[in-house]
Amino acid sequence: MNQLTSLPVMAVSAGILYRPDGTILLASRPADKPWSGYWEFPGGKMEAGETSRQALTRELEEELGIRVTHAMPWLTLTHNYPTARVCLNCFLIDAWQGDPTPREGQMLSWQHPDAVNVMPLLPANLPLLHALCLPPIMGITHIENDLVGFLKKLDAALLAGLKLIQLREAGITQHYAETVIARAHQHGAQVVINQDVNLAQRTQADGIHLTAKQLADTVMRPDFRLVGASCHNKLELDHAEQLGCDYALLSPVLPTASHPGATVLGWDKFTELAQGRSLPVYALGGMTQSLLTPARERGAHGIALLRGIW
């Protein structure tokens, strides 16, 4: 038997408390616990008979003295420590009662996910911080042969706070792609190129977005900082996870103007496919910005918008 798979599995619930300014709460581990002094997301071991959400509520009340009032299922990760395999059930928490107070001798610190300055971090939490750096909304370009007009729409969306863009159109020139990327970078936004690996390399884009066909044909993660993929079913999501993609788009969730009459997943199927994943999943298809919270309540990291963002 493989030594790692023979390790006992410990189920843990962890809460990512986040404030409107984008900061998240990290806590140091108390002196009487393993890995003392390391920083992590607050939470703890699930007790017999508890659901992950029940454990989350209990642990955060015991550790921080707060009562969680709105928690959304997020990622599920497994990390191998020397003596156990930890299955980390993570929740995004945007509402609670009370002020987080260290009740177990730990230290607390509000941090920006892309600029954490408390060290050392518990190893299992590193992938979570990486995922948290992905914005909750992706804008997918919808140029419609109006190159100049789209740049005006892009500028408006960037000013409104858009931080992640997928440049989707085939045949876009390198100059135009570089123009989009430069404008995005001026606002701290990231750009991934759909399908065209060579264009992404030449323009020094932030990443590549694989089509479902590309995903099926890919056996090794492309050498980009960000790698995403379009998925429509369990098999494709499984492959995106195994490949080490940073995110996946799952579609179509709802009816869309671009594909009228197409079969859609619906929210129940989306939830079934998205929850319990180790990579962030964006809901795509029929999305509007008002659907961000409902999507996250069903396990999405966020939503991707084709028309609704421009």
N, C-alpha and C positions, 0 to 999 in steps of 0.2 A: 504493500500500500504506500502511496506517495506520502512523504512525511508531512507535507503541508495540508493535504486533504484529511489526514488523520488527526489534526489538531481540533480541540473542542471549539465549537462555534458559539460566540457570544453575541446575542442580538442587542443592539443599542439604539436608542432614539436620540437624535440630536436636533437642536433648534437653531435656525439661523434667524436671529432677531435683527430686523433692519429698520432703519429710520428713514424719513422722507429725504434726508440729505445723502442717502446712499451708504451710510456707515453701517457696519455689522458688529455684533458684540462677540468678543472673544474672552475666554476665562482661562486663568492658569490652573493647573491641577494642584490640589492641596498636597502638603508635605507627607501625609499619611497614605497616599495612593501611588500606585506604580506610575512611572514617568512624571514624577512630581516636578513642578516648575515649568513643564511644557504647556504651551497654549493650545486651546481647542475651542470648538463650539460647545456651549453648555448642553448637558443631557446626561444620560446614563443608561445602565443596564435594564433591560425589560425583565420584569418579574413574571413568575409562572402565572399564566392565565390573563396576562395583560396584552392588549393590543399596542401597537407602536405609538398610537396617538395617546392612549391612556398613560403609557410610560412617560411620554413627553410632558404631559400636563403635570404628572406627579413630580418628575425630576426637576422641572423648572420652578415649581413651587418650593421644593425642598432646598434647591441650590441658590435660587435668586429671590424667593419671596414674591413671585409674580403669579398672576392667573392668566393663562393664555386664553384669549377670546377669539382669535382667528389664526389658524394654522393650515397651511396648504402643503400637500405631499410633494416632495421634490425628488431628489436622487436617492438611490439605494446602492451603496458601495460595499465591497468586501475588501478588507485589508488584513494581510498576514503579519502578525507579531510573533516573536519567538515562542510564546507559550499558548497562543490562541488566534483563531480567525475571528475578526470582528466584522459583523454585518451591521453597517451603519444606515439606519433609516432616517433620512433627513427631511425636515419640514421648513418651509419658509414661513416666518411669523411676522406679521405687520401690525398686530394689535394685541395688547395685553393690559392688564390692570396692575397698578403698583409700579414702583421704580425698582429696577434690578439692583439687588443688594447682595454682596458676598456673604453667604451664610455658613460657608464651610472653610473659611480661612483663605479663600482664593482671591486673586486679583482680577479686576474686570477692566476691559479697555474697548472703546468704540474705535473701529478702524475702517479705512477704505480698503476694499478687497484688493485693489491694484497697488496699494502702497502700505502694506502691513509692516509695522516696525517693532512688533513685539516678537521676541525669539526666546527659545526655539519653538517651532510649531510641531505639534503631534503629527507624525507622518500621514495618518489616515485623513487628515484635514486638508492636505495640500491640493488634491484634485478638486475639492470643494471650492477653495479660493479661486482656482483657475476657472471653474465654471461660473462663479459669481461675477467674474469680470466680463462675461457675455451680457450685453444689455437685454432687457426683456422684450424689446421690439426690434424686428428686422424689417427694413424697407427694401422691397424688391423693385428694381427699376422698371418703369413703364414708359418708355421714351416715345413710341408711336411715331417714328420718323420726324420728330420735332426736337432736334438736338439742342437748339438754342433755348427753346421754351422749357425743355426739361431741366436745364441747368438752373433756370430761375426757380423752378419747383424744388429742386435739390437744395438750393441756398435757403429757401423758406423752411424746409423740413429740418435742415441742420440748425438753423437759428431756433427752431422749436424744440430741439433737444435730441433729434435722431442720432444714434451712435453706432448703428450697424447697418451696412448696405450691401446687398447682393447685386452686382452688375450682371444682368441676365441676358441682354441681347447679343445674339451672334453677329459677327461681322463688324463690331465696333472697332474703330481705328485705335491704334496705340495712343495717339495724341489725345483722343477724346477720353479714353480710359484714364490716362494720366491726369487729365483735367478734373475728372470726377474724384479721383483719389486725392489729388492735391487739395481740393476744396473740402473734402471730408476730413483730411488730416488737420486742416486749419482749425477745425472744431472738435478735435479729439475723437473723431469717428473712424471706424474701421471699414474696409471694403474687401469683400471676397468676390472673385471672378467666377462666374458660372461656366463650368465645363472646359474652358480654354486654358490649359496648363501653361502653354507657351506665353500667352498674353499675360497671365498672372506673374510669370517669372520676369518678363521684360519690363513690366510696369512696377515691379516690386510691390504688388498688392499685398494686403495683410493675409490673404489666404485663397483657397480654392474651394468651390462648391461643386461636388460631384453629382451628376445626374444619376438616376436609378440604374441606367445601363452602365455608366462608368463604374458605379459602386459594385455592381455584380462582377465586373471584369477586373477589379482591383484586388490584389492580394497583399500589398504592402502600403502602409500609410504614405501618401505623398509628402514630400519634404517642404511643408509650409507650416508657418506658425499656427494658422487656423485651417482646419479641414472640416467641411460640413458635407452633408449628403441629403438628397431627396429620397424619402421613403414613403411607401404606401401600404406596407404590411409587416407582419412579425418577422418574416425571413429577412427582409431588407434592414429592419432595425437591428436584428441580431448581428448581421454582418457589419453594420456601421459601428456597433459596440466593439466587436472583435477586432476591427481594423484600427480602433483607437481614435475615431472621429471626435471632434470637439463638440459637435452638435448634430442634430438631425431635424429636418423638416418632415412632418407627417401630414399627409394630405390625400384627398380633399376632405376636410372635416364637415363643411357645410356647402350648399349649392353656391356656384360662382357664376358670374357673368361671362367669364371666358370659356367655361365648359358647361353650358346649359344642358340639363338632362343627364349629366354624368352621375354614376353611382357614387354616393358619398359615404364616409365612415359613420358620421353622426357622433355625438358626444360620448355615448356609452362605449362604442368600439374604440374611440380615441383613448378614453380612460383606460380601458383594458390593455391597450398596446403601449401606452406611454408610462403608466405608473410602474415603479419598481426598476426603472432603467438606471444605468450608471452614467449615461450621457444626457445632457440637456436636450429636450425635445420641444420644438416650436410647432404650434398648431398653424396650419395653412389651409386656406380655402374658405371664402366667405367671412373672413375676419374683419372686424372693425376695432378701433381702439377701446371701445366700451366692453369688448369681450376679453380683455386681458385678464382681469381677475377671475371670471368664470373659467377661463382656460387653465389658469394656474390652480384653481381648486380641483381640477381634474387631472393634475399631474404634469401640466406643461411648464416648461421654463418660461415660455413667453409665446408671442404670436408673430407671424410673418404676414406683412401686408403688401399687396400688389398695387391696388388702386387707393385704398383707404388712407395711405400716408402722404400721398402727393396732392 
